[in-house]
Amino acid sequence: MSVISPPTPRAGSKRKLSRKAAGGVGPAGLGVATLWLSLIVLLPLAAIAAKAFSGGLSGFLNAIDADAAKDALLVTLGVSLIVALINVVMGTLIAWVLVRDDFPGKGFVNAIIDLPFALPTIVASIVLLSLYGPDSPFDIHLNATRPALVVALLFVTLPFVVRSVQPVLIELDREVEEAAASLGASNRLIFLKIMLPTLAPAILGGAGLAFTRAIGEYGSVVLIGGGIPHKTQVASQYIQQQIEVDRFVNAAAVSLTLLIIAFVVLFVLRVLGGRAARREEAAG
């Protein structure tokens, strides 16, 4: 008696089955998602780009080549880079403590990490001004200085690194660390050779989010920073200033520049993080 084999599904049928098995939303869901992203993200970006180039390429270049615009961008990028680097170290350390250590008040500290997400950033600027302004109770006067910008931006960007690294630390296989320790590996070697490659994509992602949030921040620096042109004025303050004097092209040009920088930074860090993750999977 011969056995009749079922027909082999074609390649197109396999792709359809795999999409269904993966829980794909189908063409309708894709269309809705694309429309929503277009309305919320792409349309505003297109409007900013159109306004920035309303005077042509030369008008755009002249707008960002103005001394005040260049200084605001340089201050913003320099301070944001410092903030991202500090938060990479401190954010990773705080995530490590929250995951690996038990101490009284751990839940409270864990909740405080998310406070900058919920707190209006102007409130942070008021608090920082009262702590480090002219009437500082600690006799620490940072008002209208670049260190004040760093402190304010550290406050609002810390959660991005902590919350990026924390879930990866939770999922790390501690048996591998214990095995390495039993073979005589030092804590430093265990971190550099075993843990850091796994944490690298999350650290890079958190650093990128912290940096891009910092370059667009306004509320937390508006009071404590002083907004002094060529010294402590950040790009967001320059944009507001240009809008107030009806120089919308200048404001749009600097805004578009920040958007391009943010996109490039996030894209590069995502590529680097993806490569690190693939190397880790290959090594595993």
C-alpha positions in Angstrom: 0.0 0.0 0.0 1.6 3.3 -1.0 1.6 6.3 1.2 0.7 9.6 -0.3 2.9 12.4 1.0 1.3 15.8 1.7 2.2 18.5 -0.8 5.2 20.5 0.2 4.2 24.2 0.8 5.7 26.7 -1.5 8.2 29.4 -0.3 5.5 32.1 -0.4 3.2 29.9 1.7 5.9 29.3 4.2 6.5 33.0 4.6 2.8 33.6 5.2 2.6 30.8 7.7 5.7 32.1 9.6 4.2 35.6 9.8 0.9 34.2 11.2 2.8 32.0 13.6 4.8 35.1 14.7 1.6 37.0 15.4 2.0 39.5 12.6 -0.7 42.2 12.4 -1.1 42.0 8.6 -1.4 44.7 5.9 -4.1 46.6 7.9 -2.0 46.9 11.0 1.0 47.9 9.0 -1.0 50.5 7.2 -2.3 52.0 10.5 1.1 52.0 12.1 2.6 53.7 9.0 -0.1 56.3 8.9 0.3 57.0 12.6 4.1 57.4 12.4 3.6 59.6 9.4 1.2 62.0 11.2 3.1 62.0 14.5 6.8 61.9 13.4 7.3 62.2 9.7 5.0 65.1 9.0 6.4 67.4 11.7 9.9 66.5 10.6 9.1 67.4 7.0 7.6 70.7 8.2 10.7 71.6 10.1 12.9 70.7 7.1 10.8 72.7 4.7 11.0 75.7 7.0 14.7 75.3 7.5 15.3 75.3 3.8 12.7 77.9 2.9 15.6 80.3 2.1 17.5 77.6 0.2 20.6 75.8 1.1 22.6 79.0 1.6 19.9 80.3 4.0 20.2 77.1 6.0 23.9 77.2 6.1 23.9 80.9 7.1 21.5 80.2 9.9 23.6 77.6 11.5 26.8 79.4 10.8 25.8 82.4 12.9 28.2 82.8 15.9 25.4 82.5 18.4 24.0 79.4 16.7 27.4 77.7 16.5 28.3 78.5 20.1 24.9 77.2 21.3 25.4 74.0 19.4 28.9 73.5 20.6 27.9 74.1 24.2 25.0 71.7 23.9 27.0 68.9 22.2 30.0 69.3 24.6 27.9 69.3 27.8 25.7 66.4 26.4 28.7 64.3 25.6 30.1 64.8 29.2 26.7 63.9 30.6 26.4 60.8 28.5 29.9 59.6 29.5 29.3 60.2 33.2 25.9 58.5 33.1 27.4 55.5 31.3 29.6 54.9 34.4 27.3 55.9 37.2 24.1 54.6 35.5 25.8 51.1 35.1 27.0 51.2 38.7 23.6 52.1 40.0 21.9 49.4 37.9 24.5 46.9 39.3 23.7 47.9 42.9 20.0 47.7 42.4 20.2 44.2 40.8 23.0 42.6 42.8 22.8 44.1 46.3 20.1 44.1 48.9 19.9 47.1 51.3 17.2 49.0 53.3 15.3 51.3 51.1 16.1 49.6 47.9 12.5 49.9 46.6 12.5 53.6 47.4 15.8 54.1 45.5 14.4 52.1 42.6 11.4 54.4 42.5 13.4 57.6 42.7 15.3 56.5 39.5 12.1 57.1 37.5 11.4 60.4 39.1 12.9 62.5 36.2 10.4 60.8 33.8 7.4 62.1 35.8 8.7 65.3 37.3 8.3 68.5 35.1 11.9 69.4 34.3 11.3 73.1 35.2 10.8 71.9 38.7 14.2 70.3 38.6 15.7 73.6 37.5 14.0 75.4 40.4 15.3 72.9 42.9 18.8 73.0 41.5 18.7 76.8 41.6 17.8 76.8 45.2 20.6 74.3 46.0 23.4 75.7 43.9 22.2 79.2 43.1 23.2 82.6 44.7 21.5 81.6 48.0 22.9 78.1 48.1 22.7 76.5 51.6 25.9 74.6 50.8 27.8 77.7 49.6 28.1 76.1 46.2 27.3 78.6 43.5 26.9 77.0 40.1 24.3 79.4 38.7 24.9 80.4 35.0 27.9 78.1 34.6 28.5 75.1 32.4 28.9 72.8 35.4 25.3 73.8 36.3 24.2 72.5 32.9 26.0 69.2 33.5 24.3 68.8 36.9 20.9 69.5 35.5 21.3 67.2 32.5 22.7 64.4 34.7 19.5 64.6 36.7 17.1 64.2 33.7 19.1 61.6 31.7 20.2 59.2 34.5 17.2 56.9 34.2 17.9 56.2 30.5 21.1 54.3 31.3 19.9 52.7 34.5 16.7 51.3 32.9 18.6 50.1 29.8 21.2 48.2 31.7 19.1 46.9 34.6 17.0 44.3 32.7 20.2 42.8 31.0 21.9 42.5 34.4 18.9 40.7 35.7 19.0 38.1 32.9 22.8 37.5 33.1 23.7 33.9 33.9 25.5 34.2 37.2 26.7 30.6 36.9 29.2 31.6 34.3 30.6 34.3 36.6 30.8 31.8 39.5 32.6 29.3 37.2 35.1 32.0 36.2 35.7 33.0 39.8 36.3 29.4 40.8 39.0 29.1 38.1 40.8 32.1 39.7 39.5 35.0 37.5 39.5 38.3 39.3 36.4 40.5 39.5 37.9 42.9 37.1 38.6 40.2 34.5 35.1 38.7 35.0 33.5 42.1 34.3 35.7 42.9 31.3 35.6 39.5 29.6 32.3 38.0 30.6 29.9 40.8 31.6 30.8 43.8 29.6 30.4 42.2 26.2 26.8 41.2 27.2 26.1 44.6 28.7 27.7 46.6 25.9 24.5 46.9 23.6 22.4 48.1 26.6 25.1 50.5 27.7 25.4 52.0 24.2 21.6 52.2 23.9 21.3 54.0 27.2 24.2 56.3 26.4 22.6 57.2 23.0 19.2 57.9 24.7 20.9 60.0 27.4 22.9 62.0 24.8 19.9 62.7 22.5 17.7 63.7 25.4 20.4 66.1 26.7 20.8 67.9 23.4 17.1 68.7 23.3 16.6 69.5 27.0 15.2 72.9 27.9 13.2 72.9 31.2 15.9 71.7 33.6 18.6 74.2 32.4 16.4 77.3 31.8 16.9 78.7 35.3 20.1 77.2 36.6 22.0 77.6 33.3 21.3 81.3 32.9 21.1 81.1 29.1 24.0 83.4 28.6 24.8 83.7 24.8 28.1 82.2 23.8 28.6 80.8 27.3 25.8 78.8 28.8 23.0 79.2 26.2 22.0 75.7 24.9 20.5 75.1 21.5 16.9 74.8 22.9 17.2 78.2 24.5 18.6 79.7 21.3 15.7 78.2 19.3 13.2 79.8 21.7 15.1 83.1 21.4 14.9 83.1 17.6 11.2 82.3 17.7 10.6 85.2 20.0 12.2 87.6 17.5 10.4 86.1 14.6 13.4 84.4 13.0 11.7 81.1 12.3 14.1 80.0 9.7 17.0 80.2 12.1 15.1 78.3 14.7 14.1 75.6 12.2 17.7 75.3 11.0 19.1 74.7 14.4 16.2 72.4 15.2 16.9 70.3 12.1 20.6 70.2 12.9 19.8 68.7 16.4 17.4 66.2 14.8 20.1 65.1 12.3 22.7 64.8 15.1 20.3 62.8 17.3 19.4 60.4 14.4 23.0 59.8 13.4 24.1 59.2 17.0 21.2 56.7 17.7 21.8 55.0 14.3 25.5 54.5 14.9 25.1 53.3 18.4 22.4 50.9 17.3 24.6 49.5 14.7 27.5 49.1 17.2 25.2 47.6 19.7 23.8 45.1 17.1 27.3 44.1 16.2 28.3 43.6 19.8 25.1 41.5 20.4 25.9 39.3 17.3 29.5 38.8 18.5 28.2 37.8 21.9 25.8 35.3 20.4 28.5 33.8 18.2 30.8 33.5 21.2 28.1 31.8 23.2 
